[in-house]
Amino acid sequence: MNKKTLFISAIIILCTAFIVAVSIFNNEQSKIQAQTTQNAQWLTRDNAPFKGSADAKVTIVEFFDPACETCRQFYPLVNRIMKNNPGKIKLVKRYAPLHQGSDQVVKILEAAHLQGKFWPAVELLYKNQNNWVQHHVAQPELALIALQRLKLDATQLTLDQQSEQVSEAIAKDINDGKMLKVRATPQFFVNGKPLINFGYEPLVKLVDEAISQAYNQ
């Protein structure tokens, strides 16, 4: 086999390898796009608490448990991401009460949400988490004590905790979390894409990619 034939063979092999690589990449991108489209039906709930711009082109959906220490640690980090990208991000919170006792605490949070106090309630619960979470078990009665400074309408709060509206909202979040295979908290989705490799830097990267794509940056 002469040099010319070897050269042509090498070119053919390289081209074939390139075509295969492109095909694999496109296939993976198609899978991601299909998963993102499928996820959309389980990422939204009417009246779910959110902050940031309602018109933002990038949406972070966080499934969280107020008794989760990692959720507490990530709260200021997510706030930092939003502060660094003003007007571009909408943060939506969904309930995933995985700790024992958290199912009752999220009812308190959703009831506070109906009084327009979701975000200050979340912040107070995180700030005082060590007082109402004992040995990884949430204590709803102690969580209520932590929220006393909000001056919520206590009677209405109790009624709402027991209401069908609150129960249905939390049940939808739990069911959607199961469909999305949320097994630990916090679990983030950015414009429908799940955060695969958990951590602050991977989350920043995923958000930056979404912003770049949405805003043509």
Summary of the structure (lengths in Angstrom):
residues: 217
radius of gyration: 22.6
end to end distance: 50.9
largest distance: 91.1
contacts: 624
relative contact order: 0.16
helix: 62%
strand: 13%
